[in-house]
Amino acid sequence: MHTSLSSEVAVLTHMLEDLSSTDRRARDFTRSLLRNSIRETIACFPVYRTYIDARGTVSEADRGYIQEAIARAKRRNQNTNLAVYDFLRSVLLLEGPDNDGGGEHYRKRLLFTLKFQQLSGPVMAKGLEDTACYVYNRFASVNEVGGSPADFGIGLDQFHHGNIERLRDWPYSMLGTSTHDSKRSEDVRARLNVLSEMPKQWSEQVIRWRRANRSKKRTLSDGRVVPDANEEYLLYQTLVGVWPFEMDSDAEREELAKRIKEYMIKAVHEAKVNVSWLNQNPEYVDSLTQFIDQVLRHGTAKRPNHFLQQFESFIGSIKLFGAINSLAQVLIKGTAPGVPDFYRGCELWDLSLVDPDNRRPVDYDTRQRYLAELLKGEADPQALCKDMLEHLADGRAKMWTTMQVLRFRREHPELFSGGCDYIPLFAQNATHEHVIAFARQCDRNMAITVAPRFACSLMKGEPRPPLGDAWSDAEIMLPPGSPQQFENILTGESLQAREGRLLCREVLRSFPVALLSSV
């Protein structure tokens, strides 16, 4: 609001000053005081914007947001004449003697309010998504549009409660995991989430990497070291998130290095700590790209790249369990309350970063070929699943899961409408905390979603999918009166409940996730 959006603030200030000049209780407010009240209130806004319409209709929700923002701004500015905030609140809420909408003064207040709520959204976007989410890098997976660096996930009870609320209030809301605006694609975030299961090991790795790359840094004439510690930490997380499943040629390595440099240049400019789009610093950017080149350069027998050796040794199991997380995410998105959205290119693994990285051309020829193979292989789904897991890197497992879930939704629309039931399911016995399960039910038809949670911890880091006996004696409890016979839509296997219980080692015998349809 002080820089890139200052002109918009100035327009609002002029309008508010005009309104205050005709109010005997506000006519002594200076332009500076009015401008600061606008800035502080927008900065304290709890949501992107209000939705007061051109008729002046103020919903109770919007009224609450405005009052909350005003109250927070007053608490943060005790050295200011707080009456200016009361005046601003009355303007935003269209309060006044001519609030019937017939007077000129009312129309000016309404115009101010409409322009105010057009500014609060861009300020939130620029301040949170385009600044804070590039600064607070302690866990980049949560620095996402619609998310917050302060939030670190939810428990199963909260997960189910959220689904029940969505089914009740917003049954056709969009479930988007990757969009054109995402800071990191769905698969990058799913992979980074694995790090949350190994904080000690991750911390030790980063310390080793910092030590290995210390000599590659450069000190500028003003004393700054490039990159700084925060930028370096973001780089390591980014490399973990986007490192390809397979990388066999020098051209692929060069392409990865190019993408990483483009992303980091954007990240440091958006963070506005060492450089910004308004204040360019070619020397800083050049030093940053040189550091990345050296970090990713293959070593020789005489001068090995210890960082790359350590990194490639570490990333193997992360790639596997990240893929398991992605499969769980696809299945849950496709069967939870709401309407699943699929961003182009995400049919297979998509390890993309923020634009322009996520606008790269999609290889549709490969996708068409894989789709034909899957359609041919569905005659023997168990053999197909075995082959897909043995070749997990090609992404067919994700395409198969997506394809089968969407086909099932098309064939059973009644299970995914606003009128169906959502039933939380819970596991018991060993490994129960690693099971996510819920049922969608309409009359006697039932579909059950089963997916792993914290698969890396379940497997104790051993790089293999969580199948069969890995689930020990964990079992999913079905509600009384539930169907007892099911078919696994992903594997074609038949399953029989035992006294209202499904054994996880049978449900997840051949594939890491399961969609069960009652027979």
KELUMVEX-264341 format. One record per residue (C-alpha): y, z, x; residue in one letter; residue number from 1. Coordinates in steps of 0.5 Angstrom, whole numbers. Each point is the difference from the previous one (the first is absolute). Layout:
<lumvos>
LUMVO      v      w      u  res    n
LUMVO      Y      Z      X    a  NUM
...
</lumvos>
This chain:
<lumvos>
LUMVO      v      w      u  res    n
LUMVO      0      0      0    m    1
LUMVO      5      1      6    h    2
LUMVO     -2     -7      3    t    3
LUMVO     -4     -6     -3    s    4
LUMVO      1      2     -7    l    5
LUMVO      7      3      1    s    6
LUMVO      4     -5     -4    s    7
LUMVO     -4      1     -7    e    8
LUMVO      2      8      1    v    9
LUMVO      7     -2      1    a   10
LUMVO      0     -4     -7    v   11
LUMVO     -3      6     -3    l   12
LUMVO      5      4      3    t   13
LUMVO      5     -4     -3    h   14
LUMVO     -2      0     -7    m   15
LUMVO     -1      8      0    l   16
LUMVO      7      1      3    e   17
LUMVO      2     -4     -6    d   18
LUMVO     -4      4     -5    l   19
LUMVO      3      6      4    s   20
LUMVO      7     -2     -1    s   21
LUMVO      0      1     -7    t   22
LUMVO     -4      6      0    d   23
LUMVO      5      6      0    r   24
LUMVO     -6      5      3    r   25
LUMVO     -1     -6      5    a   26
LUMVO      6     -3      2    r   27
LUMVO      1      4      6    d   28
LUMVO     -7     -2      4    f   29
LUMVO      2     -4      6    t   30
LUMVO     -4     -7      1    r   31
LUMVO     -3      3      6    s   32
LUMVO     -3      6     -4    l   33
LUMVO     -2     -5     -6    l   34
LUMVO     -4     -5      5    r   35
LUMVO     -3      6      3    n   36
LUMVO     -3      3     -6    s   37
LUMVO     -3     -7     -2    i   38
LUMVO     -3     -1      7    r   39
LUMVO     -3      8     -1    e   40
LUMVO     -2     -1     -7    t   41
LUMVO     -4     -7      2    i   42
LUMVO     -3      3      6    a   43
LUMVO     -3      6     -4    c   44
LUMVO     -3     -5     -6    f   45
LUMVO     -7      2     -1    p   46
LUMVO     -2     -7     -2    v   47
LUMVO      2     -7      1    y   48
LUMVO      5     -1     -6    r   49
LUMVO      1      2     -7    t   50
LUMVO      0     -5     -6    y   51
LUMVO      6      1     -4    i   52
LUMVO      1     -6     -4    d   53
LUMVO      6     -4     -2    a   54
LUMVO      0      3     -6    r   55
LUMVO      1      7      3    g   56
LUMVO     -7      3     -2    t   57
LUMVO     -2      5      5    v   58
LUMVO     -7      3      0    s   59
LUMVO     -2      7      1    e   60
LUMVO     -3     -2      6    a   61
LUMVO      6     -3      3    d   62
LUMVO      4      5     -2    r   63
LUMVO     -4      5      4    g   64
LUMVO      0     -4      6    y   65
LUMVO      7      0      0    i   66
LUMVO      1      7     -1    q   67
LUMVO     -5      1      5    e   68
LUMVO      4     -4      5    a   69
LUMVO      6      3     -1    i   70
LUMVO     -3      7      0    a   71
LUMVO     -3     -2      7    r   72
LUMVO      7     -3      3    a   73
LUMVO      4      6     -2    k   74
LUMVO     -5      5      3    r   75
LUMVO      1     -4      7    r   76
LUMVO      7     -1     -1    n   77
LUMVO      3      8      0    q   78
LUMVO      6     -2      4    n   79
LUMVO      2     -5     -5    t   80
LUMVO      4      1     -7    n   81
LUMVO     -6      0     -4    l   82
LUMVO      4     -2     -7    a   83
LUMVO     -1     -8      3    v   84
LUMVO     -7      0     -1    y   85
LUMVO      1      3     -7    d   86
LUMVO      5     -6     -2    f   87
LUMVO     -5     -5      3    l   88
LUMVO     -6      3     -4    r   89
LUMVO      4     -1     -6    s   90
LUMVO      2     -7      2    v   91
LUMVO     -7     -2      1    l   92
LUMVO     -3      3     -7    l   93
LUMVO      6     -3     -3    l   94
LUMVO      3      7     -3    e   95
LUMVO      7      0     -3    g   96
LUMVO      4      0     -6    p   97
LUMVO     -1     -8     -1    d   98
LUMVO     -8      0      1    n   99
LUMVO     -1     -4     -6    d  100
LUMVO      1     -6      4    g  101
LUMVO      7     -2     -3    g  102
LUMVO      5      1      5    g  103
LUMVO      2     -3      6    e  104
LUMVO     -1      6      4    h  105
LUMVO     -7      1     -2    y  106
LUMVO     -2     -8      2    r  107
LUMVO      3      2      7    k  108
LUMVO     -5      6      0    r  109
LUMVO     -6     -5     -2    l  110
LUMVO      2     -5      5    l  111
LUMVO      0      5      6    f  112
LUMVO     -6      3     -2    t  113
LUMVO     -4     -7     -1    l  114
LUMVO      3     -2      7    k  115
LUMVO     -2      7      3    f  116
LUMVO     -7      0     -2    q  117
LUMVO      0     -7      3    q  118
LUMVO      2      3      7    l  119
LUMVO     -5      6      0    s  120
LUMVO     -6     -4      0    g  121
LUMVO      2     -5      6    p  122
LUMVO      2      7      4    v  123
LUMVO     -7      3     -1    m  124
LUMVO     -3     -6      2    a  125
LUMVO      4     -1      7    k  126
LUMVO      0      8      1    g  127
LUMVO     -7      1     -1    l  128
LUMVO     -4     -6      0    e  129
LUMVO      4     -4      6    d  130
LUMVO      2      6      4    t  131
LUMVO     -4      7     -1    a  132
LUMVO     -6     -4     -1    c  133
LUMVO      1     -3      7    y  134
LUMVO      2      7      3    v  135
LUMVO     -5      5     -2    y  136
LUMVO     -6     -2      3    n  137
LUMVO     -5      6      0    r  138
LUMVO     -5     -4     -4    f  139
LUMVO      2     -7     -1    a  140
LUMVO     -5     -1     -6    s  141
LUMVO      5      4     -5    v  142
LUMVO      6     -4      2    n  143
LUMVO      0     -5     -6    e  144
LUMVO      4     -3     -5    v  145
LUMVO     -1      5     -6    g  146
LUMVO     -3      5      5    g  147
LUMVO      3      6      4    s  148
LUMVO     -1      2      7    p  149
LUMVO      0      7     -3    a  150
LUMVO     -6     -1     -4    d  151
LUMVO     -7      0      3    f  152
LUMVO     -5     -2     -5    g  153
LUMVO     -3      4     -6    i  154
LUMVO     -6      4     -2    g  155
LUMVO     -5     -3     -5    l  156
LUMVO      2      4     -6    d  157
LUMVO      7     -3      1    q  158
LUMVO     -3     -7      0    f  159
LUMVO     -4      1     -6    h  160
LUMVO      6      3     -4    h  161
LUMVO      5     -6      3    g  162
LUMVO     -5     -5     -3    n  163
LUMVO     -1      4     -7    i  164
LUMVO      8      0      0    e  165
LUMVO      0     -7      1    r  166
LUMVO     -5     -2     -5    l  167
LUMVO      4      4     -5    r  168
LUMVO      7     -2      1    d  169
LUMVO      0     -7      4    w  170
LUMVO     -7     -3     -1    p  171
LUMVO      2     -7      2    y  172
LUMVO      5      2      6    s  173
LUMVO     -2     -4      7    m  174
LUMVO     -4      3      5    l  175
LUMVO      3     -3      7    g  176
LUMVO     -3      1      6    t  177
LUMVO      3     -5      4    s  178
LUMVO      7     -4     -2    t  179
LUMVO      5     -5      4    h  180
LUMVO      4      7      1    d  181
LUMVO     -6      4      3    s  182
LUMVO      2      3      7    k  183
LUMVO     -8      0      1    r  184
LUMVO     -5     -4     -3    s  185
LUMVO     -5      4     -4    e  186
LUMVO     -6     -1      5    d  187
LUMVO      5      2      6    v  188
LUMVO      2      7     -4    r  189
LUMVO     -8      1     -2    a  190
LUMVO     -2     -1      8    r  191
LUMVO      6      5      2    l  192
LUMVO     -2      5     -5    n  193
LUMVO     -6      1      4    v  194
LUMVO      4      3      5    l  195
LUMVO      1      6     -5    s  196
LUMVO     -7      2      1    e  197
LUMVO      1      1      8    m  198
LUMVO      6      3      1    p  199
LUMVO     -2      3      7    k  200
LUMVO     -4     -6      2    q  201
LUMVO      6     -4     -1    w  202
LUMVO      5      4      3    s  203
LUMVO     -4      0      6    e  204
LUMVO      0     -7      0    q  205
LUMVO      7     -1     -1    v  206
LUMVO      2      5      6    i  207
LUMVO     -5     -4      5    r  208
LUMVO      3     -7     -2    w  209
LUMVO      7      3      1    r  210
LUMVO     -2      2      7    r  211
LUMVO     -3     -7      1    a  212
LUMVO      6     -4     -2    n  213
LUMVO      5      5      3    r  214
LUMVO      2     -5      6    s  215
LUMVO      1     -6     -5    k  216
LUMVO      6      3     -3    k  217
LUMVO      7     -2      2    r  218
LUMVO      6      5      1    t  219
LUMVO      7     -4     -2    l  220
LUMVO      6      1      4    s  221
LUMVO      2      5     -6    d  222
LUMVO     -6      5      2    g  223
LUMVO     -4     -2     -6    r  224
LUMVO     -7     -1      1    v  225
LUMVO     -3     -6     -4    v  226
LUMVO     -4      1     -5    p  227
LUMVO      2      7     -2    d  228
LUMVO     -6      5     -1    a  229
LUMVO      1     -2     -8    n  230
LUMVO      0     -7      1    e  231
LUMVO     -6      0      5    e  232
LUMVO     -4      4     -5    y  233
LUMVO      1     -5     -6    l  234
LUMVO     -2     -5      5    l  235
LUMVO     -7      3      1    y  236
LUMVO     -1      1     -8    q  237
LUMVO      2     -7     -1    t  238
LUMVO     -5     -2      5    l  239
LUMVO     -6      4     -3    v  240
LUMVO      2     -3     -7    g  241
LUMVO      1     -7      2    v  242
LUMVO     -6     -1      5    w  243
LUMVO     -4     -6     -2    p  244
LUMVO     -7      1     -2    f  245
LUMVO     -2     -5      6    e  246
LUMVO      4     -3      5    m  247
LUMVO     -3     -5      4    d  248
LUMVO      5     -5      3    s  249
LUMVO      7      1      4    d  250
LUMVO      3     -4     -5    a  251
LUMVO     -2      6     -5    e  252
LUMVO      3      5      5    r  253
LUMVO      6     -4      1    e  254
LUMVO      1     -1     -8    e  255
LUMVO     -1      8     -1    l  256
LUMVO      5      2      6    a  257
LUMVO      5     -5     -4    k  258
LUMVO     -1      3     -6    r  259
LUMVO      1      7      3    i  260
LUMVO      6     -1      3    k  261
LUMVO      3     -3     -6    e  262
LUMVO     -1      6     -4    y  263
LUMVO      2      5      5    m  264
LUMVO      7     -4      1    i  265
LUMVO      1      1     -7    k  266
LUMVO     -3      7     -1    a  267
LUMVO      5      3      6    v  268
LUMVO      6     -4     -4    h  269
LUMVO     -2      3     -6    e  270
LUMVO      0      7      2    a  271
LUMVO      7     -1      3    k  272
LUMVO     -1      5      5    v  273
LUMVO      0     -4      7    n  274
LUMVO      2     -6     -3    v  275
LUMVO      2     -3     -7    s  276
LUMVO      2     -7     -3    w  277
LUMVO      7      2      0    l  278
LUMVO      0      2      8    n  279
LUMVO     -5     -5      3    q  280
LUMVO     -2      2      7    n  281
LUMVO     -4     -6      4    p  282
LUMVO     -2      5      6    e  283
LUMVO     -3      5     -4    y  284
LUMVO     -4     -5     -4    v  285
LUMVO     -2     -4      6    d  286
LUMVO     -3      6      3    s  287
LUMVO     -4      2     -6    l  288
LUMVO     -3     -7      0    t  289
LUMVO     -2      1      7    q  290
LUMVO     -3      6     -1    f  291
LUMVO     -4     -3     -6    i  292
LUMVO     -2     -6      5    d  293
LUMVO     -2      5      5    q  294
LUMVO     -4      5     -4    v  295
LUMVO     -4     -6     -3    l  296
LUMVO     -1     -4      6    r  297
LUMVO     -7      0      3    h  298
LUMVO     -1      3      6    g  299
LUMVO     -4     -2      6    t  300
LUMVO     -5      3      5    a  301
LUMVO      5      3      4    k  302
LUMVO      5      1     -5    r  303
LUMVO     -4      2     -6    p  304
LUMVO      4      1     -7    n  305
LUMVO     -2      7     -1    h  306
LUMVO      3      1     -7    f  307
LUMVO     -3     -6     -2    l  308
LUMVO     -7      2      2    q  309
LUMVO      1      7     -4    q  310
LUMVO      3     -3     -6    f  311
LUMVO     -6     -5     -1    e  312
LUMVO     -5      5      1    s  313
LUMVO      4      4     -5    f  314
LUMVO      1     -5     -5    i  315
LUMVO     -7     -2     -2    g  316
LUMVO     -2      6     -5    s  317
LUMVO      7      0     -3    i  318
LUMVO     -1     -8     -2    k  319
LUMVO     -7      2     -3    l  320
LUMVO      3      6     -4    f  321
LUMVO      6     -3     -2    g  322
LUMVO     -4     -6     -3    a  323
LUMVO     -4      5     -4    i  324
LUMVO      7      3     -3    n  325
LUMVO      2     -7     -2    s  326
LUMVO     -6     -1     -4    l  327
LUMVO      1      6     -3    a  328
LUMVO      7     -1     -2    q  329
LUMVO     -1     -7     -2    v  330
LUMVO     -6      3     -5    l  331
LUMVO      5      5     -2    i  332
LUMVO      6     -4     -2    k  333
LUMVO     -5     -5     -4    g  334
LUMVO     -3      5     -4    t  335
LUMVO      6      6     -1    a  336
LUMVO      5      0     -6    p  337
LUMVO      5     -5      1    g  338
LUMVO      0     -8      2    v  339
LUMVO     -2     -1      7    p  340
LUMVO      4     -5      4    d  341
LUMVO     -3     -4      6    f  342
LUMVO      5     -3      5    y  343
LUMVO     -1     -7      3    r  344
LUMVO     -4      0      6    g  345
LUMVO     -3      7     -1    c  346
LUMVO     -7     -3     -3    e  347
LUMVO     -3      2      7    l  348
LUMVO      3      5      5    w  349
LUMVO      7     -1      1    d  350
LUMVO      3      4      6    l  351
LUMVO      8     -2     -1    s  352
LUMVO      6      4      1    l  353
LUMVO      7     -1     -4    v  354
LUMVO      3     -7     -1    d  355
LUMVO      0     -5      3    p  356
LUMVO     -7      2      3    d  357
LUMVO     -3      1     -7    n  358
LUMVO      3     -7     -2    r  359
LUMVO     -4     -4      5    r  360
LUMVO     -5     -6     -3    p  361
LUMVO     -6      2     -3    v  362
LUMVO     -6     -3      2    d  363
LUMVO     -3     -3     -7    y  364
LUMVO     -5     -4      3    d  365
LUMVO     -4      6      3    t  366
LUMVO      1      4     -6    r  367
LUMVO     -3     -6     -4    q  368
LUMVO     -6     -1      4    r  369
LUMVO     -1      8      0    y  370
LUMVO      0      0     -8    l  371
LUMVO     -5     -6      0    a  372
LUMVO     -5      4      4    e  373
LUMVO      1      6     -4    l  374
LUMVO     -1     -4     -6    l  375
LUMVO     -6     -3      3    k  376
LUMVO     -3      7      3    g  377
LUMVO      1      4     -7    e  378
LUMVO     -7     -2     -2    a  379
LUMVO     -2      5      5    d  380
LUMVO      5      5      0    p  381
LUMVO     -3      6      4    q  382
LUMVO     -2     -5      6    a  383
LUMVO      8     -3     -1    l  384
LUMVO      2      7      1    c  385
LUMVO     -4      2      6    k  386
LUMVO      3     -7      3    d  387
LUMVO      7      2     -1    m  388
LUMVO     -1      7      3    l  389
LUMVO     -3     -3      6    e  390
LUMVO      6     -5      0    h  391
LUMVO      6      5     -2    l  392
LUMVO      5     -3      4    a  393
LUMVO      0     -7     -4    d  394
LUMVO      3      4     -6    g  395
LUMVO     -5     -3     -5    r  396
LUMVO     -2      7     -2    a  397
LUMVO      7      1     -3    k  398
LUMVO      0     -7     -3    m  399
LUMVO     -7      2     -4    w  400
LUMVO      3      7     -2    t  401
LUMVO      6     -4     -3    t  402
LUMVO     -4     -5     -3    m  403
LUMVO     -5      4     -3    q  404
LUMVO      5      5     -3    v  405
LUMVO      5     -5     -3    l  406
LUMVO     -6     -4     -3    r  407
LUMVO     -2      7     -3    f  408
LUMVO      6      1     -3    r  409
LUMVO      1     -7     -3    r  410
LUMVO     -7      1     -3    e  411
LUMVO      1      7     -3    h  412
LUMVO      8      1     -2    p  413
LUMVO     -1      5     -4    e  414
LUMVO     -2      5      5    l  415
LUMVO      7     -1      4    f  416
LUMVO      4      0     -6    s  417
LUMVO      5      5     -2    g  418
LUMVO     -5      3     -6    g  419
LUMVO     -6      1      5    c  420
LUMVO     -1      7      3    d  421
LUMVO      1      2      7    y  422
LUMVO     -5      6      2    i  423
LUMVO      0      3      7    p  424
LUMVO     -6      1      3    l  425
LUMVO     -2      5      6    f  426
LUMVO     -6      1      5    a  427
LUMVO     -3      6      2    q  428
LUMVO     -5      2      6    n  429
LUMVO      1     -2      7    a  430
LUMVO      6     -5      1    t  431
LUMVO      2      0     -7    h  432
LUMVO      8      1      3    e  433
LUMVO     -1     -8      3    h  434
LUMVO     -2     -3     -7    v  435
LUMVO      6     -3     -5    i  436
LUMVO     -3     -1     -7    a  437
LUMVO      2     -2     -7    f  438
LUMVO     -2     -3     -6    a  439
LUMVO      3     -5     -5    r  440
LUMVO     -3      0     -7    q  441
LUMVO      1     -3     -6    c  442
LUMVO     -5      2     -6    d  443
LUMVO     -7      0      4    r  444
LUMVO      2     -5      5    n  445
LUMVO      1      4      7    m  446
LUMVO      2     -3      7    a  447
LUMVO      0      5      6    i  448
LUMVO      4     -1      6    t  449
LUMVO     -2      4      6    v  450
LUMVO      3     -1      7    a  451
LUMVO      0      4      7    p  452
LUMVO      6      5      2    r  453
LUMVO      1      2      7    f  454
LUMVO     -6     -5      2    a  455
LUMVO      1      1      8    c  456
LUMVO      0      8     -1    s  457
LUMVO     -7     -1     -4    l  458
LUMVO     -3     -4      5    m  459
LUMVO      3      5      6    k  460
LUMVO      3     -6      3    g  461
LUMVO     -6     -4      1    e  462
LUMVO      1     -8     -1    p  463
LUMVO     -4     -1     -6    r  464
LUMVO      1     -1     -8    p  465
LUMVO     -1      6     -4    p  466
LUMVO     -7     -2     -3    l  467
LUMVO     -6      3     -3    g  468
LUMVO     -2      6      3    d  469
LUMVO      7      1      3    a  470
LUMVO      2      3     -7    w  471
LUMVO     -6      6      1    s  472
LUMVO     -1      3     -7    d  473
LUMVO      7     -1     -3    a  474
LUMVO     -1     -2     -8    e  475
LUMVO      5     -2     -5    i  476
LUMVO      0      3     -6    m  477
LUMVO      1     -4     -7    l  478
LUMVO      3      3     -6    p  479
LUMVO     -5      2     -6    p  480
LUMVO     -2     -6     -4    g  481
LUMVO      1     -5      6    s  482
LUMVO     -4     -6      1    p  483
LUMVO     -6      1      5    q  484
LUMVO     -2     -7      2    q  485
LUMVO      5     -4      4    f  486
LUMVO      1     -7      4    e  487
LUMVO      4      0      7    n  488
LUMVO      4     -6     -1    i  489
LUMVO      1     -1      7    l  490
LUMVO     -7      1      2    t  491
LUMVO     -4     -2     -6    g  492
LUMVO     -4      6      1    e  493
LUMVO     -2      4     -6    s  494
LUMVO      1      8      0    l  495
LUMVO     -3      5     -5    q  496
LUMVO      4      7     -1    a  497
LUMVO     -4      6      1    r  498
LUMVO      1      5     -5    e  499
LUMVO      8     -2      0    g  500
LUMVO      0     -1      7    r  501
LUMVO      1     -6      5    l  502
LUMVO     -2      1      7    l  503
LUMVO      5     -3      5    c  504
LUMVO     -5     -2      5    r  505
LUMVO     -3     -4     -6    e  506
LUMVO      7     -3     -2    v  507
LUMVO      2     -1      7    l  508
LUMVO     -6     -3      3    r  509
LUMVO      2     -7      1    s  510
LUMVO      7      0      0    f  511
LUMVO      6      5      2    p  512
LUMVO      3     -1     -7    v  513
LUMVO     -3      0     -7    a  514
LUMVO      2     -3     -7    l  515
LUMVO     -6      2     -5    l  516
LUMVO      0     -3     -7    s  517
LUMVO     -4      4     -6    s  518
LUMVO     -6     -4     -2    v  519
</lumvos>
